Amino acid sequence: MKHFAPSAVRVEKDVVKRVIRKLKGKGQLNINVGQEVTPADIIGTSTVSAGFRTLNLAGSLGVAGPEAGKYLTRKIGQRIYQGELLAFKKNLLFGKKMIISPADGILDFLNEKSGELKIAFIPKKNELPAGVFGICEKVDHERGQAIIRTQVSLIHGLCGTGRLRDGTLHILGKKDGLIEKKMIQSDYQDHILAGGSLFYKETISAAISNGVCGIITGGINASDYKAMAGGRIVFPKKLDYDIGISVVLCEGFGSIPIGEDIFKILSEYEGKFVFIDGNNALINLPSTAGASLVKVRSTRLPDAADGNVSTDEKLRDISELKTGLFVRVLGNSYLGEQGKLIAVNGSPTLLPSGICAYLATIETKRRKIQVPVANLEVIR
Protein backbone atom coordinates (compact mmCIF):
# COMPACT_ATOMS: atom_id res chain seq x y z
CA MET A 1 0.00 0.00 0.00
CA LYS A 2 1.28 3.45 -0.89
CA HIS A 3 1.37 6.19 1.73
CA PHE A 4 1.59 9.92 1.12
CA ALA A 5 2.56 12.87 3.30
CA PRO A 6 2.92 16.62 2.92
CA SER A 7 6.40 17.70 1.90
CA ALA A 8 8.12 21.02 2.40
CA VAL A 9 11.34 22.81 1.53
CA ARG A 10 12.74 24.28 4.75
CA VAL A 11 16.30 25.12 3.70
CA GLU A 12 17.62 26.12 0.27
CA LYS A 13 21.40 26.36 0.04
CA ASP A 14 23.40 28.60 -2.29
CA VAL A 15 20.62 29.93 -4.50
CA VAL A 16 20.64 33.21 -6.42
CA LYS A 17 17.96 35.61 -5.22
CA ARG A 18 17.22 39.32 -5.05
CA VAL A 19 17.63 41.27 -1.82
CA ILE A 20 16.51 44.81 -1.06
CA ARG A 21 18.85 47.34 0.55
CA LYS A 22 16.97 50.39 1.80
CA LEU A 23 18.04 53.67 3.36
CA LYS A 24 16.85 54.15 6.94
CA GLY A 25 15.94 57.79 6.35
CA LYS A 26 16.12 60.57 3.79
CA GLY A 27 19.34 60.43 1.86
CA GLN A 28 21.14 59.51 -1.32
CA LEU A 29 21.94 56.18 -2.97
CA ASN A 30 25.39 55.87 -4.55
CA ILE A 31 24.99 52.75 -6.67
CA ASN A 32 24.24 52.14 -10.34
CA VAL A 33 22.44 49.37 -12.22
CA GLY A 34 24.92 46.67 -13.25
CA GLN A 35 27.44 47.63 -10.57
CA GLU A 36 29.12 44.78 -8.69
CA VAL A 37 29.32 45.22 -4.93
CA THR A 38 30.97 43.59 -1.93
CA PRO A 39 29.54 43.51 1.62
CA ALA A 40 31.67 46.43 2.83
CA ASP A 41 30.80 48.78 -0.05
CA ILE A 42 28.82 51.84 1.09
CA ILE A 43 25.97 52.24 -1.39
CA GLY A 44 24.15 55.13 0.25
CA THR A 45 23.93 57.55 3.15
CA SER A 46 20.94 58.92 5.02
CA THR A 47 20.06 61.08 7.99
CA VAL A 48 18.15 59.30 10.72
CA SER A 49 16.14 61.08 13.39
CA ALA A 50 17.22 59.79 16.79
CA GLY A 51 14.03 60.79 18.64
CA PHE A 52 13.67 63.03 21.67
CA ARG A 53 13.65 63.11 25.45
CA THR A 54 11.39 65.03 27.81
CA LEU A 55 12.76 66.36 31.11
CA ASN A 56 10.71 67.61 34.05
CA LEU A 57 12.85 70.71 34.38
CA ALA A 58 10.63 72.45 36.93
CA GLY A 59 10.55 69.39 39.17
CA SER A 60 14.32 68.92 39.01
CA LEU A 61 14.91 72.57 39.92
CA GLY A 62 12.18 72.64 42.55
CA VAL A 63 10.34 75.59 41.02
CA ALA A 64 6.91 76.28 39.54
CA GLY A 65 6.40 75.44 35.87
CA PRO A 66 6.24 79.03 34.56
CA GLU A 67 9.57 79.85 36.28
CA ALA A 68 11.65 76.98 34.86
CA GLY A 69 12.64 78.71 31.61
CA LYS A 70 14.62 81.50 33.25
CA TYR A 71 17.14 79.03 34.66
CA LEU A 72 18.12 77.54 31.27
CA THR A 73 21.68 78.20 30.10
CA ARG A 74 20.65 77.83 26.43
CA LYS A 75 17.84 79.34 24.40
CA ILE A 76 15.15 77.23 22.74
CA GLY A 77 16.48 76.14 19.34
CA GLN A 78 20.11 76.05 20.44
CA ARG A 79 22.31 72.94 20.45
CA ILE A 80 23.68 71.34 23.62
CA TYR A 81 25.97 68.38 24.18
CA GLN A 82 25.90 65.59 26.75
CA GLY A 83 27.54 66.63 30.01
CA GLU A 84 27.13 70.37 29.45
CA LEU A 85 25.26 72.57 31.91
CA LEU A 86 21.59 72.72 30.93
CA ALA A 87 20.10 74.71 33.81
CA PHE A 88 21.43 76.45 36.89
CA LYS A 89 19.65 77.73 40.00
CA LYS A 90 21.31 79.35 42.98
CA ASN A 91 19.59 79.10 46.36
CA LEU A 92 20.33 81.35 49.29
CA LEU A 93 19.98 78.59 51.89
CA PHE A 94 20.58 75.35 50.03
CA GLY A 95 23.47 76.15 47.71
CA LYS A 96 23.32 75.56 43.95
CA LYS A 97 21.14 73.33 41.77
CA MET A 98 22.67 72.24 38.45
CA ILE A 99 21.02 70.20 35.67
CA ILE A 100 23.35 68.47 33.21
CA SER A 101 22.28 67.60 29.66
CA PRO A 102 21.72 63.82 29.37
CA ALA A 103 22.45 63.69 25.62
CA ASP A 104 23.53 65.60 22.54
CA GLY A 105 20.55 67.47 21.16
CA ILE A 106 18.64 70.65 20.45
CA LEU A 107 16.38 72.42 22.95
CA ASP A 108 13.17 71.91 21.01
CA PHE A 109 10.27 73.06 23.20
CA LEU A 110 9.55 74.26 26.73
CA ASN A 111 6.05 73.91 28.14
CA GLU A 112 5.70 77.15 30.07
CA LYS A 113 2.83 75.79 32.16
CA SER A 114 4.31 72.47 33.30
CA GLY A 115 7.99 73.34 33.02
CA GLU A 116 8.72 70.25 30.89
CA LEU A 117 11.58 70.56 28.40
CA LYS A 118 11.79 68.57 25.17
CA ILE A 119 15.29 67.84 23.86
CA ALA A 120 15.39 66.60 20.25
CA PHE A 121 18.36 64.32 19.71
CA ILE A 122 20.74 65.39 16.96
CA PRO A 123 20.02 63.46 13.73
CA LYS A 124 22.67 60.89 12.94
CA LYS A 125 24.30 60.10 9.62
CA ASN A 126 23.72 56.48 8.65
CA GLU A 127 25.75 54.65 6.02
CA LEU A 128 24.15 51.79 4.09
CA PRO A 129 26.55 48.94 3.27
CA ALA A 130 25.73 46.56 0.44
CA GLY A 131 25.97 43.67 2.91
CA VAL A 132 26.35 41.11 0.12
CA PHE A 133 28.45 40.06 -2.85
CA GLY A 134 26.19 40.85 -5.78
CA ILE A 135 25.11 42.86 -8.81
CA CYS A 136 22.71 45.80 -8.66
CA GLU A 137 19.59 45.22 -10.78
CA LYS A 138 17.49 48.27 -9.92
CA VAL A 139 17.82 51.60 -8.13
CA ASP A 140 14.73 53.41 -6.85
CA HIS A 141 15.78 56.85 -5.65
CA GLU A 142 12.23 57.82 -4.71
CA ARG A 143 11.91 54.93 -2.26
CA GLY A 144 15.57 55.04 -1.32
CA GLN A 145 16.21 51.39 -2.11
CA ALA A 146 18.34 49.22 -4.37
CA ILE A 147 17.68 45.66 -5.52
CA ILE A 148 20.76 43.44 -5.65
CA ARG A 149 21.09 39.97 -7.16
CA THR A 150 23.17 37.79 -4.86
CA GLN A 151 23.75 34.24 -3.61
CA VAL A 152 22.06 33.28 -0.36
CA SER A 153 20.92 30.31 1.65
CA LEU A 154 17.22 30.53 2.49
CA ILE A 155 15.38 29.32 5.56
CA HIS A 156 11.61 29.00 5.22
CA GLY A 157 9.86 29.25 8.58
CA LEU A 158 6.32 28.22 9.39
CA CYS A 159 4.98 31.71 10.08
CA GLY A 160 6.06 35.07 11.40
CA THR A 161 5.42 38.77 11.69
CA GLY A 162 7.35 41.99 11.12
CA ARG A 163 8.85 43.78 8.13
CA LEU A 164 12.14 43.04 6.40
CA ARG A 165 15.12 43.81 8.65
CA ASP A 166 18.82 43.00 8.75
CA GLY A 167 21.44 42.59 11.43
CA THR A 168 24.16 40.46 12.94
CA LEU A 169 23.07 36.91 13.78
CA HIS A 170 23.67 35.68 17.33
CA ILE A 171 22.83 32.18 18.54
CA LEU A 172 21.17 32.60 21.94
CA GLY A 173 21.26 29.39 23.94
CA LYS A 174 20.57 25.86 22.75
CA LYS A 175 18.02 24.92 20.11
CA ASP A 176 15.74 23.41 22.78
CA GLY A 177 16.21 25.95 25.59
CA LEU A 178 13.66 28.38 27.03
CA ILE A 179 14.70 31.97 26.34
CA GLU A 180 14.10 34.16 29.39
CA LYS A 181 14.08 37.94 29.78
CA LYS A 182 17.36 37.97 31.73
CA MET A 183 19.19 36.53 28.70
CA ILE A 184 18.60 39.70 26.65
CA GLN A 185 21.55 42.10 26.92
CA SER A 186 21.90 45.76 25.95
CA ASP A 187 24.69 44.99 23.48
CA TYR A 188 22.26 42.93 21.36
CA GLN A 189 21.11 46.13 19.64
CA ASP A 190 20.88 45.65 15.83
CA HIS A 191 21.24 41.87 16.29
CA ILE A 192 19.01 39.03 15.15
CA LEU A 193 18.72 36.43 17.92
CA ALA A 194 18.23 32.75 17.12
CA GLY A 195 17.68 29.70 19.27
CA GLY A 196 15.43 28.18 21.85
CA SER A 197 12.22 26.23 21.79
CA LEU A 198 10.22 29.17 23.20
CA PHE A 199 10.59 32.94 23.58
CA TYR A 200 8.45 34.26 26.44
CA LYS A 201 6.33 37.38 25.96
CA GLU A 202 8.49 39.26 28.46
CA THR A 203 11.61 38.21 26.54
CA ILE A 204 10.25 39.64 23.30
CA SER A 205 9.39 42.92 25.06
CA ALA A 206 12.93 43.10 26.48
CA ALA A 207 14.35 42.44 23.01
CA ILE A 208 12.36 45.35 21.56
CA SER A 209 13.48 47.65 24.38
CA ASN A 210 17.13 46.77 23.72
CA GLY A 211 16.93 47.41 19.97
CA VAL A 212 17.02 43.78 18.79
CA CYS A 213 16.08 43.56 15.08
CA GLY A 214 14.69 40.05 14.92
CA ILE A 215 14.02 36.72 16.60
CA ILE A 216 14.27 33.22 15.10
CA THR A 217 12.78 30.56 17.36
CA GLY A 218 11.27 27.10 17.32
CA GLY A 219 8.00 28.05 18.97
CA ILE A 220 6.01 30.70 20.73
CA ASN A 221 2.77 30.75 22.69
CA ALA A 222 -0.19 31.13 20.32
CA SER A 223 -1.65 34.00 22.36
CA ASP A 224 1.63 35.93 22.13
CA TYR A 225 1.79 35.39 18.38
CA LYS A 226 -1.79 36.60 17.94
CA ALA A 227 -0.93 39.80 19.81
CA MET A 228 1.91 40.46 17.38
CA ALA A 229 0.08 39.42 14.22
CA GLY A 230 -3.07 41.49 14.43
CA GLY A 231 -5.10 39.42 16.89
CA ARG A 232 -5.81 36.43 14.64
CA ILE A 233 -4.03 33.29 13.46
CA VAL A 234 -4.81 33.02 9.76
CA PHE A 235 -2.83 31.10 7.13
CA PRO A 236 -1.82 32.37 4.71
CA LYS A 237 -1.61 35.84 6.22
CA LYS A 238 -3.40 38.52 4.20
CA LEU A 239 -2.04 41.55 6.02
CA ASP A 240 1.42 42.58 7.14
CA TYR A 241 2.09 43.67 10.72
CA ASP A 242 5.03 45.15 12.57
CA ILE A 243 5.52 45.81 16.29
CA GLY A 244 9.12 47.03 16.06
CA ILE A 245 10.74 43.60 15.72
CA SER A 246 10.61 40.77 13.17
CA VAL A 247 9.87 37.24 14.39
CA VAL A 248 10.03 33.92 12.50
CA LEU A 249 8.68 30.68 14.00
CA CYS A 250 10.39 27.65 12.49
CA GLU A 251 8.28 24.85 14.00
CA GLY A 252 4.94 25.95 15.46
CA PHE A 253 3.11 27.05 18.60
CA GLY A 254 4.18 26.03 22.06
CA SER A 255 7.61 24.92 23.20
CA ILE A 256 9.22 23.22 20.17
CA PRO A 257 13.00 23.03 19.58
CA ILE A 258 14.32 24.46 16.33
CA GLY A 259 14.76 21.62 13.84
CA GLU A 260 18.27 20.25 13.38
CA ASP A 261 18.26 21.14 9.67
CA ILE A 262 17.62 24.82 10.40
CA PHE A 263 19.72 25.13 13.56
CA LYS A 264 22.76 23.64 11.83
CA ILE A 265 22.88 26.27 9.10
CA LEU A 266 22.07 29.09 11.53
CA SER A 267 25.06 28.05 13.65
CA GLU A 268 27.30 28.40 10.59
CA TYR A 269 26.27 32.06 10.32
CA GLU A 270 26.95 33.05 13.93
CA GLY A 271 28.23 36.64 13.97
CA LYS A 272 27.45 37.23 10.30
CA PHE A 273 25.13 39.65 8.50
CA VAL A 274 21.68 38.22 7.67
CA PHE A 275 18.17 39.30 6.65
CA ILE A 276 14.89 38.40 8.36
CA ASP A 277 11.42 38.92 6.86
CA GLY A 278 8.84 38.05 9.48
CA ASN A 279 5.72 38.66 7.41
CA ASN A 280 6.96 36.15 4.82
CA ALA A 281 8.60 33.82 7.41
CA LEU A 282 11.84 34.01 5.44
CA ILE A 283 15.49 34.25 6.51
CA ASN A 284 18.21 35.16 3.99
CA LEU A 285 21.78 34.12 4.79
CA PRO A 286 24.06 35.89 2.26
CA SER A 287 27.14 34.09 0.99
CA THR A 288 30.36 35.36 2.55
CA ALA A 289 32.52 34.03 -0.30
CA GLY A 290 33.64 36.45 -3.01
CA ALA A 291 33.70 33.52 -5.44
CA SER A 292 29.89 33.46 -5.29
CA LEU A 293 29.93 36.36 -7.76
CA VAL A 294 30.80 33.86 -10.50
CA LYS A 295 27.43 32.16 -10.06
CA VAL A 296 25.62 35.48 -9.63
CA ARG A 297 27.03 36.81 -12.92
CA SER A 298 25.89 33.76 -14.86
CA THR A 299 22.40 33.57 -13.35
CA ARG A 300 19.48 35.53 -14.75
CA LEU A 301 16.35 35.74 -12.64
CA PRO A 302 12.87 36.05 -14.18
CA ASP A 303 10.99 39.29 -13.82
CA ALA A 304 8.96 39.21 -10.62
CA ALA A 305 5.94 40.43 -12.59
CA ASP A 306 6.01 37.59 -15.12
CA GLY A 307 3.39 35.56 -13.29
CA ASN A 308 5.68 32.77 -12.13
CA VAL A 309 4.56 29.99 -9.83
CA SER A 310 4.22 31.40 -6.33
CA THR A 311 6.76 30.55 -3.67
CA ASP A 312 4.18 28.68 -1.57
CA GLU A 313 3.28 26.41 -4.48
CA LYS A 314 6.92 25.55 -5.05
CA LEU A 315 7.75 24.95 -1.41
CA ARG A 316 4.83 22.75 -0.35
CA ASP A 317 3.66 19.59 -2.05
CA ILE A 318 2.54 15.99 -1.45
CA SER A 319 5.12 13.19 -1.66
CA GLU A 320 4.95 9.41 -1.55
CA LEU A 321 6.58 7.98 1.56
CA LYS A 322 9.59 5.87 0.68
CA THR A 323 12.34 4.43 2.85
CA GLY A 324 15.40 6.63 3.00
CA LEU A 325 13.50 9.91 2.93
CA PHE A 326 14.27 12.53 5.57
CA VAL A 327 11.13 13.29 7.56
CA ARG A 328 9.91 15.47 10.41
CA VAL A 329 7.34 14.57 13.07
CA LEU A 330 4.37 16.96 13.18
CA GLY A 331 2.39 15.49 16.05
CA ASN A 332 2.37 13.38 19.24
CA SER A 333 5.10 13.22 21.90
CA TYR A 334 7.93 13.33 19.34
CA LEU A 335 6.90 16.71 17.93
CA GLY A 336 9.66 18.33 15.88
CA GLU A 337 12.03 15.34 15.79
CA GLN A 338 13.73 14.60 12.48
CA GLY A 339 15.26 11.49 11.00
CA LYS A 340 15.38 8.95 8.20
CA LEU A 341 12.33 6.86 7.33
CA ILE A 342 13.44 3.22 7.54
CA ALA A 343 10.12 1.32 7.44
CA VAL A 344 6.33 1.56 7.23
CA ASN A 345 4.22 -1.20 8.77
CA GLY A 346 2.27 -3.30 6.29
CA SER A 347 -0.86 -3.35 8.44
CA PRO A 348 -2.50 -0.83 10.79
CA THR A 349 -1.81 -0.86 14.53
CA LEU A 350 -4.34 -0.18 17.28
CA LEU A 351 -3.13 2.84 19.24
CA PRO A 352 -3.87 3.45 22.97
CA SER A 353 -6.33 6.13 21.86
CA GLY A 354 -8.41 3.44 20.17
CA ILE A 355 -7.54 4.58 16.64
CA CYS A 356 -6.01 2.24 14.07
CA ALA A 357 -3.12 3.77 12.11
CA TYR A 358 -0.18 2.74 9.97
CA LEU A 359 3.06 3.30 11.88
CA ALA A 360 6.35 4.47 10.42
CA THR A 361 9.76 3.79 11.97
CA ILE A 362 12.08 6.80 12.06
CA GLU A 363 15.79 6.67 12.84
CA THR A 364 16.89 9.90 14.53
CA LYS A 365 20.36 10.80 15.77
CA ARG A 366 19.56 9.45 19.24
CA ARG A 367 17.06 6.64 18.79
CA LYS A 368 14.46 4.88 16.70
CA ILE A 369 10.84 5.93 17.11
CA GLN A 370 7.49 4.84 15.73
CA VAL A 371 4.84 7.39 14.79
CA PRO A 372 1.63 7.34 12.73
CA VAL A 373 2.18 8.00 9.04
CA ALA A 374 -0.34 10.85 9.27
CA ASN A 375 2.02 12.70 11.63
CA LEU A 376 4.91 12.93 9.17
CA GLU A 377 6.18 15.63 6.84
CA VAL A 378 8.81 14.96 4.18
CA ILE A 379 11.70 17.42 4.21
CA ARG A 380 12.89 18.09 0.67
N, C-alpha and C positions, 0 to 999 in steps of 0.2 A: 504493500500500500504506500502511495506517495503522500508525503506530508509537506505542507507549505508554511512559511512564516514571513512576517514583514522583514524587509532588509533595509538597511540605512548606511549611508556614507557618513562617517563621523570625522575622519581625518583624511585630508588630501595633501600629499606631500609634493613640494616642488612644482607647483603649477603657476602659469603666467596669468596674472589678473591685473585689474586696474585698482589703484588706490587713490583716494582724494586727500590732498594736502591743502588745508584751508587756514587763512590768516585768522588770528584770534580777535582782531579788531580792525579799525580802518588803517589802511596802509597800501603798500605797493608790492606787487609780485615782480620778481626779477628772473624770469624763466621764459624760454621760448619753446614753441612746438618743435619737436624733433631733437631737443637738447638732451644729451645723456647726463645723468646726475649720479652722485654717490651720496651715501647717508649724511656726510658732514657738510655737503654743499648748502649754503644759505640761499633759498629761493624766494625769499620775501621778508619784509619787515612791517610791523604794525605797531600802533600805539594802543595799549590796553589800559582801560580805566581800572584803578586798583580799589575803588570803593571809597568809603568815608567812615568817620568815627564821630560819635556825639559825646561831648563831655558836659557834665553838670558843673559848669564853671562856678555858678553862684553857690552851690552846695559846698564845693571844695574850698572856696574862699570864705564861706560863712557869712555871706551877705545876701540881701534881697535881690531878686531877679533883675529888676531895672538898674541896679547899681553895678552889676558884674562887668559891663563893658568898659568902664573907666579904669579898670585895673589891667587891661590887656596891654602887652608890650608891642603888639603889632596891630595894624589896622585891618579891617575886613578886606579880603582880596589879596593880602600880602602873603608871601611864602615864608614858611618856618621849617626848621629841620629838627629831627629827633634830638632831644637833650638840651635844646635851647630854652631860654626862659619865655614862657607863654604869658604868664600873669604874675603880678607882684602886688602884695598888700602889706602895708606896714601898720602894725597895731601898737598903740601906746603902752598897753599892759602886757601883751602876750608876744611881743617880738614881731618877726616877719613871717609872712605866708607866701611861699613861692610855688607856682605850678609850672612843671616842666612839660614840654611838648612830647607826647608819646610816640610820634612818628613824623616822617617827612610829609609835608602837605601844604595846603593853602587854606587860610581862614575863610571859610565859605559863607557862613551865615551865623548870626547871633540872634537868638530869640530874646528880645528885650523884656518880655514878660516873665519868662521862666529862668532866664539866665543860662540857657543851654547853648553850647557852642558846637557848630558842625565844622569838622576839619576834613576837607576832601584830600585824599591821598594823591600824591603826584603821579600822573600817568606814567607807565613804564613802557620802554621800548622792548618789543618782543621780536626775536628773530625766528623765522620758520625754516628749519632744516628740511632737506628732502626726506631724510629718514630711511631711504631705500636706494638700492642700485636699480636704475630704471631709465626709461625714455619718456619724456613728456609728450602726451597726446593732445592735450587741450588746455588752454589757459582762459579762465573767465575772470576778467578784471573787475567786472561789476559785482560778482559774488565773492571775489577775493580768494579763488581756489584754483588749483591746478590738478589735472588728472594725469597720473603717471602709470605707465605699464611696467610691471615688475614681477619678480618671481617670489612667491610666498608659499607657505604651508598653511592650510586652512583647517580650522576646527569648527565643526558644526554642532552647536549646542542644541538642547531641546527647546528652550524658550529663553526669553530675557526681556529687558527693558532698558531704555536709555539710548541717547544718540551716539553717533560715532565719535570715539575719543582715542587718544594714543598716550603712551607712557612707557615707563620702564617696568618690565615684568619682575615681580618678586614672589617666590614660592613661600607661602605662609603656612608653616606646619605641614603635617602629613596629609596624604590624600583622604584619610578617613577620620581626621581629627575634628573636634568641635571648635570653631573659631569664636573666641570670646572678646569682649570689648577691650580688656586689658592688653590684648595682643596688638592693638593698633597703636602705632607710634607716630609722633609728629613728623619724623623724617620720611614718612611714606607719601608725602605730598607729591603729586604728579606721577604716582606709581599705579600699576595695575596689579592687584593682589590675587593670587591663585592658590587653591588648596582647600582642604577640609570637606567634610561631608555635610556641614551645616553652618551657615552664617546667621547668628542671632540678629534680631531686629536692632538691639542696642549696638551691636558691632557695626552694622551698616550705617547707623546714625553717627557713630564715632568716626567711621571712615570718611563720611561726607564732611564732617567738621574739620578733619585733618587734611582735606584737599586730595584724597585718593580719587583717581580717575575712574577705576573700574574694579569689578570683582568677578572672579571666575570660580565657581563652586560646584560641588556635586548636587547639593540640594538646598532647599530653603522651605520654611513653613509656608503653606499655601496662603494663609491669611496675610503674611508679610508681603508675599508676591502680589497679591491683589491690591494691597495698599499702594504699591509702586507702579502697578500697571493699569491704573484707572478704575479699580474697584471690581473688576470682573476677570475671570479666567476664560478666555475665548481663544480657540485655535482654528485657523490661523488668525493672528491679531490683525485687526483692521485699522487701528489707530496707533500712532507712535506717542510714547510718553517719555518724560525725562524729569527726574527729581534731583538732578545735580550729580549723578553718578550712573555709570553703565554697569549692568549686571547680566551675566550669562549663566544659566543653569545647565549643567551638562547631563544630568541624569533624571531629575524629577523633583517631586515635592516630598518633604520630610528629610530625615538624615540618611543620605546616600553617598558613599565615597565616590570621588571622581574615578571614572573608569581607567584602567591601566593604560589603554591605548592613548587616551588624551593626556593623562598625567605624565607619561613618559616623554612626550614631545614638548610639553610645557616645561619640564625640568631642563631640557636641552636649551631653552631660551631664557633661563634665569639671568637677570641683569641686562637683558637686551630690549631693544625698542620694538613694541608691538602695537597693533590696533585692536580695539574692541568695539563691536557694534551690537549693543544690547537689543535694540528693537528687531534686528534680524538674527539674533542669537549666533553671531559670527565672530570669530577671532582670526585675525591675519597675523602671521608670523613671518616677517620679511626675511629673505635670504641675506646672510651676512657675508657671502662670498662674492667678490668682484667678478669671478668667472661666470656668475649667473647671467651677466649681461649678454653673453653669447647666445643663450637660449632666448632671452628677451628680444634681442635684435631679430632673430629668425622667426619669431611667433607673431602672427597677426590675429588680433581678436575681432570677432564680429561686432558690428554696430549694435549697441544696446537696444536700439529702437527697431531692430530687424524682425522682431516677433519670434525670437528663439524660444525653445522649450524653457519653461521656468525652472529656477533652481530647485524648488520643492519637488517637481516632477522627476528631475534627474537624481535627486538624492534619496528618494524613498520609493520602494518597489516591493514586489512579492517574489520570494525565491523558494525553490524547492530545497528541502532539507536533505543534505547529503553528508556522509561522514567526511571529516577533515575540514569542514567549514568552521570559521571562527564565529562564535555566537555570544550573545549577552542575555542574561536572565532579566526579564521584565517584572516578574511577580514572585510571590511566596517568600520564604525566609532567606533565600539566596539572592535577593534583589541586588542588581548591579554587578554581580560576578560575571567574569568572562572566561572563556576557555574554548577548547576544540571539541567539536561534536564527534564522539567516537562510536555511538550506537543509538538506534531507536528501537524500542521493543516492538515485536511483531504483533502483539495483542494488547488490548487495553488493560489497565490495572485499576483495581478499586482503591480509591484514596480514602483516608480517614474521614474526609468530609462527606463520603457517600457517593462521590462522583467518579465515574469511570473515565480514565484518560490514558492516552499513549504517553509513555515516559521516555525521555531522552537522557542519555548518559553524557555528561560533560566533564572533560578533564581540564581542571584549572591548574594554576601553578602550585597550589597547596594540596589539592585533593580531587577526588572524583565525586560528582554529585549527580543525583537524578531529579529531573524536573519535568513537569508536563510540557509537551510540545507546544501547547498554546501559549506558554510563558516565555518563548524564545524570540529573539530578534537576531537576524544574520547581520554581521558587521562586514561590509564590503570594503 
